[in-house]
Amino acid sequence: MRKCSKFYTLGLPLLKGMIGLNHKLPALTELIQTNMRIINDQELLLPPFDETIPVFAQRQTSWHVAESSHLTVNLTIDCTQAPWEPAAVTTLDSTLADAIHLLATHNYLLIEKQPGVPVGYLHRGTVIQAIFSSYEILEAYFETMIKTMDASISVIDEKARVMVWTEGAERIFSLKAKETIGHPITEFFPLEMLETLKSLQNGQSLYRHQHQPREDLVVLINTNPIYLHDKIIGAVAAETDITSQVRLNQELLNANKKVNHLQQEMAKLSRTPDPFAQIKGTSLPIRHIKSMIQKLSATQATVLITGESGVGKELFAKAVHDVREGSNAPFIAINCGAISPTLFESELFGYEKGAFSGADQKGKKGMIELARGGTLFLDEVGEMPLDMQVKLLRVLQEKKYYSVGGTKQIEADFRVIAATNKNLEELVKEGKFRQDLFYRLNVVTLKIPPLRERIEDTIELAHFFLYEFSLRYNRPIHAISQNVMQNLLQYDWPGNIRELRNAIERLVVFATDGIIKEEDLPYSLQGQTKQVPIELPPDLFSMQEEIEAHERRVILRAIELENGNKQAAAKRLGISRATLYNKLGKGVPPN
């Protein structure tokens, strides 16, 4: 009796369209072949075939396989004798690793969708060829990538022998690949300088870490251990030479240090008893902030100043400093957004002498040391790199730190004022700012209002800047147009005080006849209108008259705040009682 058998002849992977990347090991489903014949009976008259395909026969619970060309017509199949051989069996959801394990002892592996329902097979030779092909492609990619990279890449194995040494590494370290590959990396560098070895031994990773593998070399290094089945089998390091950047930055820092010193000396000579002298405005929000700052005089609490760009956060930081520090205490400002991440550590902590080629042989004090006994102002603190946030937090907690290349702990003695125009809480949620550092900085918060929320201060600020630039350009201002003042008061000032200052400078530059005109305003300010007009003096009025009128309003407001006590009002304003009465147009009453 002749019975039908199942005959698969596709000869293609079972799941077309699932082929992965060439350099990756293929999935089991990508290697399945279906050009086979399935025999379910122990005896079957086999028709002749023109090509060699495997024939699978099931006997009880086991499968056997033979190539059709080895079987003869009318042969009674005995699966226990040649040319039949046992076939391994696995399921469709098995991994390639499982399949390779089975193919180690069998030439054929039958793939079943479910028990007794085969869908294809794997052949040992086909799988070996596919794996070897993937390896060849991966090796070609790897070798080309290594040759293309400009940076220094080095890889060591579990015995710390150099496996990869790129041309970038040859340039930076003056060591040829033929001299290093196959040799322990400890033959070329001191143990304490090898960050890669630490990754191999301890599993530590570094990202954009400033490192000094030699006395005359400073690099930016990334390191990672190489894991296989949760075991470290090597480590990789990527390094970029930043020696020249550090050297150039040192020259800039030296110049900045001299400028800061001159600024401190000038501040001593022109120091005023009023810490708010540079903060212009008498609006309620400004008075409230000044009151808060006054309450900080007896504290060393960390202050976080928030506000939009251009509101003058540094002026308020300086006021906090002046309120609670001595006259000789330093005020050191550092813009966290203007410093390269690679140089941040050396600028903040300083470095020891001979740290790199061309460095100051006396070493350099960092900003923390320069702020000793005073204030360190961290402007744009939201831009601080994450790795530096960790180090700053440690200094704030322990009050100690190490300079770059130093081995001795340095005591830290400074107060911190931080400022940002970003929402630090959102940055914390996004993982861009450390939560613990945020809480450490956010002890006392001063939110500086934008100019549009204290528009009444615009007149005082405008006249202050008019006076500043008229002196700078030696251009006296005789009059100001009413329309100009209308536009200044009705504009929203998205750039805040900085934008106002720039606008006034432009007006002074173009006021060749000493008169401020509307047509000289920036285009963004021209033609501003509001529903509620603001009453101003006549069309053209004397600048001196406007200043005197404004001063009178300020004095009257101070007297009101002091409940009519003119002596106290004069003290609040930082002027004598005689000056106060003269500004009001009255003589000083007899004592």
C-alpha positions as CSV (number, residue, x, y, z in Angstrom):
1,M,0.0,0.0,0.0
2,R,1.4,3.4,-1.0
3,K,0.8,6.3,1.4
4,C,1.4,10.0,0.9
5,S,4.2,11.8,2.7
6,K,4.7,15.5,3.4
7,F,7.0,17.1,1.0
8,Y,8.5,20.6,1.7
9,T,10.4,22.2,-1.2
10,L,10.6,26.0,-0.5
11,G,14.3,25.9,0.3
12,L,14.0,29.4,2.0
13,P,14.0,30.8,5.5
14,L,10.7,30.1,7.2
15,L,10.0,33.8,8.1
16,K,10.9,36.0,5.2
17,G,11.6,39.7,6.0
18,M,13.1,38.9,9.4
19,I,16.7,38.8,8.3
20,G,18.7,40.9,10.8
21,L,21.8,43.0,10.5
22,N,24.6,41.2,8.7
23,H,27.2,41.6,11.5
24,K,24.8,40.2,14.1
25,L,24.3,36.5,14.7
26,P,21.1,35.4,12.9
27,A,18.1,34.2,14.8
28,L,17.1,30.6,14.6
29,T,14.1,31.4,12.4
30,E,16.4,33.1,9.9
31,L,18.3,29.8,9.3
32,I,15.4,27.3,9.0
33,Q,15.3,25.4,5.7
34,T,12.2,23.7,4.4
35,N,13.4,21.7,1.4
36,M,12.8,18.3,3.1
37,R,10.6,15.3,3.0
38,I,8.7,14.0,6.0
39,I,7.9,10.2,6.2
40,N,5.4,9.2,8.9
41,D,5.4,5.4,8.1
42,Q,8.1,2.9,8.8
43,E,7.8,1.6,5.2
44,L,7.3,3.7,2.1
45,L,8.1,3.2,-1.5
46,L,10.3,6.2,-2.3
47,P,10.0,7.9,-5.7
48,P,13.3,8.9,-7.3
49,F,14.5,12.6,-6.8
50,D,16.6,14.7,-9.0
51,E,18.2,16.5,-6.1
52,T,19.5,15.7,-2.7
53,I,17.2,16.6,0.1
54,P,16.9,15.3,3.6
55,V,14.2,12.8,4.4
56,F,13.0,12.7,8.0
57,A,11.2,9.6,9.4
58,Q,9.6,9.2,12.8
59,R,9.9,6.0,14.7
60,Q,8.0,6.0,17.9
61,T,9.1,9.2,19.6
62,S,12.4,9.7,17.9
63,W,13.3,11.1,14.5
64,H,15.8,9.9,11.9
65,V,17.2,11.5,8.8
66,A,18.8,10.4,5.5
67,E,19.5,12.1,2.3
68,S,17.2,11.1,-0.5
69,S,20.0,10.2,-2.9
70,H,21.2,7.6,-0.5
71,L,17.8,5.8,-0.5
72,T,16.8,3.3,-3.3
73,V,13.5,2.6,-4.8
74,N,11.4,0.0,-3.1
75,L,13.7,0.0,-0.1
76,T,12.2,-1.0,3.2
77,I,13.2,1.7,5.6
78,D,15.0,0.6,8.7
79,C,15.8,3.7,10.7
80,T,18.3,1.8,12.8
81,Q,20.7,1.3,9.9
82,A,22.6,3.4,7.5
83,P,22.1,5.7,5.7
84,W,19.7,6.8,8.5
85,E,21.1,8.7,11.5
86,P,19.4,10.2,14.6
87,A,18.1,13.8,14.2
88,A,17.8,16.2,17.2
89,V,14.5,18.0,17.7
90,T,13.7,21.4,19.1
91,T,10.9,23.9,19.0
92,L,10.4,27.0,16.9
93,D,10.9,29.4,19.9
94,S,14.3,28.0,20.8
95,T,17.4,30.2,20.7
96,L,20.3,29.8,18.3
97,A,22.5,29.0,21.3
98,D,20.2,26.1,22.1
99,A,20.3,24.9,18.5
100,I,24.2,25.1,18.4
101,H,24.3,23.0,21.5
102,L,22.2,20.3,19.9
103,L,24.1,20.5,16.6
104,A,27.3,19.7,18.4
105,T,26.2,16.0,18.5
106,H,23.9,15.9,15.5
107,N,24.2,16.8,11.8
108,Y,20.5,17.7,11.5
109,L,18.1,19.5,13.9
110,L,14.4,19.2,13.1
111,I,12.3,22.3,14.1
112,E,8.8,21.6,15.3
113,K,6.0,24.2,15.6
114,Q,4.5,21.9,18.2
115,P,5.1,18.2,19.1
116,G,4.8,16.1,16.0
117,V,4.4,19.1,13.6
118,P,7.8,19.8,11.9
119,V,8.2,23.1,10.0
120,G,11.8,22.9,8.9
121,Y,15.3,21.9,9.9
122,L,18.8,23.2,10.4
123,H,22.0,21.5,9.1
124,R,25.3,21.8,11.0
125,G,27.2,22.9,8.0
126,T,24.7,25.6,7.1
127,V,24.7,27.0,10.6
128,I,28.5,27.0,10.8
129,Q,28.7,28.9,7.5
130,A,26.1,31.5,8.6
131,I,28.0,32.1,11.9
132,F,31.3,32.3,10.1
133,S,29.9,34.8,7.6
134,S,28.5,37.0,10.4
135,Y,31.9,36.9,12.1
136,E,33.7,37.9,8.8
137,I,31.4,40.8,8.4
138,L,31.7,41.9,12.0
139,E,35.5,41.7,11.8
140,A,35.5,43.8,8.6
141,Y,33.3,46.4,10.3
142,F,35.4,46.4,13.4
143,E,38.7,46.8,11.6
144,T,37.4,49.6,9.4
145,M,35.9,51.4,12.4
146,I,39.1,51.2,14.4
147,K,41.1,52.5,11.4
148,T,38.7,55.4,10.8
149,M,38.6,56.6,14.4
150,D,40.7,59.7,15.1
151,A,40.5,59.3,18.9
152,S,42.7,57.0,21.0
153,I,41.0,53.6,21.5
154,S,42.7,50.8,23.5
155,V,41.3,47.4,24.5
156,I,42.8,45.0,27.0
157,D,41.8,41.4,27.7
158,E,41.3,39.6,31.0
159,K,45.0,39.3,31.5
160,A,45.5,43.1,30.8
161,R,47.2,42.3,27.4
162,V,46.6,45.0,24.7
163,M,44.2,43.7,22.1
164,V,43.5,47.0,20.2
165,W,45.7,50.0,19.8
166,T,44.5,52.6,17.3
167,E,46.4,55.2,15.3
168,G,45.0,57.8,17.7
169,A,46.7,56.0,20.6
170,E,49.9,55.9,18.7
171,R,49.9,59.6,18.3
172,I,48.9,60.5,21.9
173,F,51.2,58.0,23.6
174,S,54.0,57.7,21.0
175,L,53.7,53.9,21.1
176,K,53.2,51.9,18.0
177,A,50.6,49.2,17.8
178,K,53.2,46.5,16.9
179,E,55.0,47.4,20.1
180,T,52.0,47.1,22.4
181,I,49.5,44.5,21.0
182,G,49.9,41.2,22.8
183,H,51.9,42.8,25.7
184,P,50.5,43.6,29.2
185,I,49.6,47.3,29.3
186,T,51.4,47.6,32.6
187,E,54.7,47.4,30.7
188,F,54.0,50.9,29.3
189,F,52.3,52.9,32.0
190,P,52.5,53.1,35.9
191,L,49.8,51.1,37.6
192,E,48.3,54.1,39.3
193,M,47.8,55.9,35.9
194,L,45.8,53.0,34.3
195,E,42.1,53.8,34.5
196,T,41.5,50.9,32.1
197,L,43.0,48.4,34.5
198,K,40.6,49.7,37.2
199,S,37.7,49.0,34.9
200,L,39.1,45.5,34.3
201,Q,39.6,44.8,38.0
202,N,36.7,46.6,39.7
203,G,34.2,47.0,36.9
204,Q,34.2,50.8,37.2
205,S,33.2,53.1,34.3
206,L,34.3,56.7,33.6
207,Y,32.7,59.2,31.3
208,R,34.4,62.4,30.2
209,H,36.9,62.2,33.1
210,Q,39.9,64.4,33.1
211,H,43.0,62.1,33.4
212,Q,46.7,62.5,33.4
213,P,48.4,59.3,32.2
214,R,51.8,61.1,32.0
215,E,53.2,64.3,33.5
216,D,53.1,66.1,30.2
217,L,49.7,64.8,29.0
218,V,46.1,65.6,30.0
219,V,43.3,63.5,28.3
220,L,39.6,63.2,28.5
221,I,38.9,59.5,29.1
222,N,35.9,57.2,28.9
223,T,36.3,53.6,30.2
224,N,34.1,50.6,30.4
225,P,34.5,46.9,31.4
226,I,33.7,44.3,28.8
227,Y,31.2,41.7,30.1
228,L,30.4,38.2,28.7
229,H,27.8,36.2,30.6
230,D,28.2,38.6,33.6
231,K,31.9,38.0,33.7
232,I,34.5,40.8,32.9
233,I,36.7,39.6,30.1
234,G,38.4,42.9,29.2
235,A,38.1,46.7,29.3
236,V,38.1,49.5,26.7
237,A,39.3,53.1,27.0
238,A,38.7,56.0,24.6
239,E,40.9,59.1,25.2
240,T,41.1,62.6,23.6
241,D,44.1,64.8,24.1
242,I,43.2,68.1,25.7
243,T,46.6,69.2,26.8
244,S,46.6,72.2,24.5
245,Q,43.1,73.2,25.6
246,V,44.2,73.1,29.3
247,R,47.3,75.1,28.5
248,L,45.3,77.8,26.7
249,N,42.7,77.9,29.3
250,Q,45.4,78.4,32.0
251,E,46.5,81.5,30.2
252,L,42.8,82.7,30.2
253,L,42.4,81.9,33.8
254,N,45.5,83.8,34.7
255,A,44.2,86.9,32.9
256,N,40.8,86.4,34.6
257,K,42.5,86.2,38.0
258,K,44.1,89.5,37.4
259,V,40.8,91.1,36.3
260,N,39.1,89.6,39.4
261,H,41.8,91.0,41.6
262,L,41.4,94.5,40.1
263,Q,37.7,94.3,40.4
264,Q,38.0,93.4,44.1
265,E,40.4,96.3,44.7
266,M,38.1,98.7,42.9
267,A,35.2,97.4,44.9
268,K,37.1,98.2,48.1
269,L,37.8,101.7,47.0
270,S,34.3,102.5,45.9
271,R,32.5,100.4,48.5
272,T,29.2,101.8,49.6
273,P,27.3,101.0,52.9
274,D,24.2,100.3,50.8
275,P,24.4,96.7,49.5
276,F,21.5,97.4,47.2
277,A,23.1,100.5,45.5
278,Q,23.3,98.7,42.1
279,I,19.7,97.3,42.3
280,K,17.5,99.9,40.8
281,G,13.7,100.0,41.4
282,T,11.3,100.6,44.1
283,S,8.4,98.3,43.1
284,L,6.8,96.0,45.6
285,P,8.5,92.8,44.3
286,I,12.0,94.4,44.5
287,R,11.3,95.8,48.0
288,H,10.2,92.3,49.1
289,I,13.4,90.7,47.8
290,K,15.6,93.3,49.4
291,S,13.8,92.6,52.7
292,M,14.4,88.9,52.3
293,I,18.1,89.5,51.6
294,Q,18.4,91.7,54.7
295,K,17.2,88.7,56.8
296,L,20.1,86.6,55.5
297,S,22.7,88.9,57.1
298,A,23.3,86.6,60.1
299,T,23.1,83.3,58.2
300,Q,25.4,81.2,56.0
301,A,22.5,79.4,54.3
302,T,23.0,78.5,50.6
303,V,20.9,80.7,48.4
304,L,19.4,79.8,45.1
305,I,18.5,82.7,42.8
306,T,16.0,81.9,40.0
307,G,14.7,84.1,37.2
308,E,14.6,84.6,33.5
309,S,17.8,85.5,31.6
310,G,18.6,89.2,31.9
311,V,16.9,90.0,35.2
312,G,20.2,90.7,36.9
313,K,20.7,87.7,39.1
314,E,24.3,88.4,39.7
315,L,23.5,91.8,41.2
316,F,21.2,90.2,43.7
317,A,23.9,87.6,44.5
318,K,26.4,90.4,45.1
319,A,23.8,92.0,47.4
320,V,23.5,88.8,49.4
321,H,27.3,88.6,49.7
322,D,27.6,92.3,50.8
323,V,24.9,91.8,53.4
324,R,26.5,88.9,55.2
325,E,30.2,89.0,54.4
326,G,33.0,91.3,55.6
327,S,34.3,94.2,53.5
328,N,37.4,92.1,52.5
329,A,35.6,88.9,51.8
330,P,36.0,87.7,48.2
331,F,33.1,87.3,45.8
332,I,34.1,84.7,43.1
333,A,31.7,84.2,40.2
334,I,31.9,81.2,37.9
335,N,29.6,80.7,34.9
336,C,28.8,77.0,34.7
337,G,27.5,77.3,31.2
338,A,30.6,79.0,29.8
339,I,33.3,76.6,30.9
340,S,34.2,73.5,28.9
341,P,33.2,70.3,30.8
342,T,36.8,69.0,30.2
343,L,38.2,72.0,32.2
344,F,35.6,72.4,34.8
345,E,37.3,70.3,37.5
346,S,40.7,72.1,37.3
347,E,39.0,75.5,37.3
348,L,36.8,74.7,40.3
349,F,39.4,72.7,42.4
350,G,42.7,74.0,41.0
351,Y,45.7,71.8,40.2
352,E,49.1,71.0,41.6
353,K,52.4,72.2,40.1
354,G,53.6,70.4,37.1
355,A,50.2,68.9,36.4
356,F,50.8,69.2,32.6
357,S,53.2,70.6,30.1
358,G,53.2,74.4,30.1
359,A,51.3,74.7,33.4
360,D,52.2,77.2,36.0
361,Q,55.0,75.6,38.0
362,K,53.5,77.0,41.2
363,G,50.2,75.3,40.5
364,K,46.9,77.1,40.4
365,K,44.3,77.8,43.0
366,G,40.8,76.9,42.0
367,M,37.7,79.0,42.4
368,I,36.8,77.3,45.7
369,E,40.2,78.3,47.2
370,L,39.9,81.9,45.8
371,A,36.5,82.1,47.5
372,R,37.9,81.2,50.9
373,G,36.2,83.2,53.6
374,G,33.7,84.6,51.1
375,T,31.2,83.7,48.5
376,L,31.3,81.3,45.5
377,F,28.7,82.4,43.0
378,L,27.6,79.5,40.7
379,D,25.9,81.3,37.8
380,E,23.8,79.1,35.4
381,V,24.2,76.2,37.8
382,G,21.7,74.2,35.7
383,E,24.4,73.9,33.0
384,M,26.9,72.1,35.4
385,P,28.0,68.7,34.1
386,L,26.6,65.8,36.0
387,D,30.0,64.4,37.1
388,M,30.9,67.8,38.5
389,Q,27.6,68.0,40.4
390,V,28.6,64.9,42.3
391,K,32.0,66.4,43.2
392,L,30.5,69.7,44.2
393,L,27.9,68.0,46.4
394,R,30.7,66.1,48.2
395,V,32.5,69.4,48.9
396,L,29.4,71.0,50.2
397,Q,28.8,68.0,52.5
398,E,32.3,67.3,53.7
399,K,33.8,70.8,53.4
400,K,36.9,69.2,52.0
401,Y,38.3,68.5,48.5
402,Y,41.4,67.5,46.5
403,S,42.9,69.6,43.8
404,V,43.5,68.0,40.4
405,G,46.6,65.9,40.8
406,G,46.8,66.5,44.5
407,T,47.0,64.0,47.3
408,K,46.3,66.3,50.3
409,Q,42.8,67.3,51.4
410,I,42.1,71.0,51.4
411,E,39.6,72.6,53.8
412,A,36.8,74.4,52.1
413,D,35.5,77.7,53.6
414,F,33.0,79.5,51.5
415,R,29.3,80.3,51.2
416,V,27.4,79.3,48.0
417,I,25.0,81.3,46.0
418,A,23.7,79.6,42.9
419,A,21.6,81.1,40.1
420,T,19.8,79.6,37.1
421,N,17.2,80.6,34.5
422,K,16.1,76.9,34.2
423,N,13.6,74.9,36.1
424,L,15.8,72.7,38.2
425,E,12.9,70.5,39.4
426,E,12.2,69.6,35.8
427,L,15.9,69.0,35.1
428,V,15.8,66.6,38.2
429,K,12.9,64.7,36.7
430,E,14.7,64.5,33.4
431,G,17.8,63.1,35.0
432,K,19.9,66.2,34.0
433,F,20.4,67.5,37.5
434,R,21.0,65.6,40.7
435,Q,18.2,65.7,43.2
436,D,20.5,65.7,46.3
437,L,22.4,68.7,44.9
438,F,19.1,70.5,44.2
439,Y,18.0,70.1,47.8
440,R,21.4,71.2,49.0
441,L,21.2,74.4,47.0
442,N,17.6,75.1,47.5
443,V,17.7,76.3,51.1
444,V,16.7,79.9,50.5
445,T,15.2,80.7,47.2
446,L,15.0,84.2,45.7
447,K,12.8,84.4,42.6
448,I,13.7,87.6,40.7
449,P,10.6,88.9,38.8
450,P,11.0,89.7,35.1
451,L,10.9,93.4,34.2
452,R,7.3,93.1,32.8
453,E,6.1,92.2,36.3
454,R,7.6,95.4,37.8
455,I,7.2,97.7,34.8
456,E,7.0,100.7,37.1
457,D,10.8,100.4,37.6
458,T,11.4,101.0,33.9
459,I,11.7,104.8,34.3
460,E,14.3,104.6,37.0
461,L,16.3,101.9,35.1
462,A,16.1,103.9,31.8
463,H,17.4,107.0,33.4
464,F,20.2,105.1,35.1
465,F,21.3,103.6,31.8
466,L,20.9,107.0,30.0
467,Y,23.3,108.5,32.5
468,E,25.8,105.7,32.2
469,F,25.9,105.8,28.4
470,S,25.8,109.6,28.1
471,L,29.0,109.6,30.1
472,R,30.6,106.7,28.2
473,Y,30.0,108.2,24.8
474,N,30.4,111.8,26.0
475,R,27.0,112.7,24.6
476,P,24.8,114.8,26.9
477,I,21.1,114.0,26.7
478,H,18.9,117.1,26.8
479,A,15.4,115.8,26.2
480,I,13.5,112.5,25.8
481,S,10.4,112.1,23.6
482,Q,7.1,111.3,25.4
483,N,6.5,108.5,22.8
484,V,9.8,106.9,23.6
485,M,8.8,106.7,27.3
486,Q,5.4,105.3,26.3
487,N,7.1,102.6,24.3
488,L,9.5,101.7,27.1
489,L,6.6,101.4,29.5
490,Q,4.3,99.4,27.2
491,Y,6.9,96.9,26.0
492,D,7.0,93.4,27.6
493,W,10.8,93.2,27.7
494,P,11.3,89.4,27.0
495,G,15.1,90.1,27.4
496,N,14.4,91.9,30.7
497,I,16.9,94.5,32.1
498,R,19.7,93.4,29.7
499,E,17.4,94.2,26.7
500,L,16.4,97.5,28.2
501,R,20.1,98.4,28.8
502,N,20.9,97.6,25.1
503,A,17.9,99.6,23.9
504,I,19.0,102.7,25.9
505,E,22.6,102.3,24.6
506,R,21.2,102.3,21.1
507,L,19.2,105.4,21.8
508,V,22.2,107.3,23.2
509,V,24.3,106.3,20.2
510,F,21.8,107.7,17.7
511,A,21.0,110.8,19.8
512,T,23.5,113.0,18.0
513,D,21.5,116.2,18.8
514,G,21.1,115.2,22.5
515,I,17.4,114.3,22.0
516,I,16.0,110.8,22.4
517,K,13.6,110.1,19.5
518,E,11.1,107.3,18.9
519,E,12.5,106.5,15.4
520,D,15.8,105.6,17.1
521,L,14.1,102.8,19.1
522,P,14.8,99.1,18.1
523,Y,12.1,97.9,15.7
524,S,10.7,95.6,18.4
525,L,9.8,98.6,20.6
526,Q,8.4,100.9,18.0
527,G,4.6,101.3,17.9
528,Q,3.9,99.5,21.2
529,T,0.4,100.1,22.4
530,K,-1.7,99.2,25.5
531,Q,-5.3,99.7,26.3
532,V,-4.6,101.7,29.4
533,P,-2.4,104.7,28.6
534,I,0.2,105.9,31.1
535,E,0.2,109.6,31.9
536,L,3.6,111.2,31.2
537,P,4.9,114.8,31.2
538,P,4.5,117.0,28.1
539,D,5.8,116.0,24.7
540,L,9.4,117.0,25.3
541,F,10.7,117.6,28.7
542,S,14.1,118.1,30.3
543,M,15.9,115.0,31.4
544,Q,17.0,116.8,34.6
545,E,13.4,117.7,35.4
546,E,12.4,114.1,34.9
547,I,15.2,112.9,37.2
548,E,14.3,115.4,39.9
549,A,10.6,114.4,39.7
550,H,11.5,110.7,40.0
551,E,13.8,111.4,42.9
552,R,11.0,113.2,44.6
553,R,8.7,110.3,44.2
554,V,11.3,107.9,45.6
555,I,11.9,110.1,48.6
556,L,8.2,110.5,49.3
557,R,7.8,106.7,49.1
558,A,10.7,106.2,51.6
559,I,9.1,108.7,54.0
560,E,5.9,106.8,53.7
561,L,7.6,103.5,54.5
562,E,9.3,105.1,57.6
563,N,5.9,106.5,58.8
564,G,6.9,110.1,58.3
565,N,10.3,109.9,59.9
566,K,12.5,111.9,57.5
567,Q,15.8,111.0,59.3
568,A,15.0,107.3,59.0
569,A,14.0,107.8,55.3
570,A,17.3,109.5,54.6
571,K,19.1,106.6,56.2
572,R,17.1,104.1,54.2
573,L,18.0,105.9,51.0
574,G,21.7,106.3,51.9
575,I,21.7,110.1,51.8
576,S,22.0,112.8,54.4
577,R,18.9,114.6,55.9
578,A,20.1,117.8,54.3
579,T,20.2,116.2,50.8
580,L,16.7,114.7,51.4
581,Y,15.2,118.2,52.2
582,N,17.1,119.8,49.3
583,K,15.6,117.1,46.9
584,L,12.2,117.9,48.2
585,G,12.8,121.6,47.6
586,K,12.7,122.5,51.2
587,G,15.3,123.9,53.6
588,V,16.5,121.8,56.5
589,P,14.5,122.7,59.6
590,P,16.4,123.9,62.6
591,N,17.4,121.3,65.2
